[in-house]
Amino acid sequence: MKKEDVRLAKKKILKCLTEDFEYGKNKKTGEPLKRKKQNQAIFNKEKGYAIWSQTDLEMVMDKVVLGLYFALEDSKENDN
């Protein structure tokens, strides 16, 4: 793993933790899904505090894993 891969992973993880957005595409064709999945931020982007009072480690780890998948996907696209 190179430093640029680590930077990309950190960027994607922070996005998953702090931004609301839609995502998803067909695994076989790469086309956008008709019904996209939704990511909901669990931390405030500017101040860093938890948005929800019941934020737990499992919620954070789910966002970390999602961010790593996004970074892996972008890394594969950059390699081609």
SULKANOR-V576107 format. One record per helix or strand. SS is the DSSP state (@ for helix, = for strand). FROM is the first residue (numbers start at 0). TO is the last residue. If there is no record, write none. Layout:
ss=SS from=FROM to=TO
ss=SS from=FROM to=TO
This chain:
ss=@ from=2 to=17
ss== from=20 to=24
ss== from=31 to=38
ss== from=42 to=42
ss== from=49 to=49
ss=@ from=56 to=78
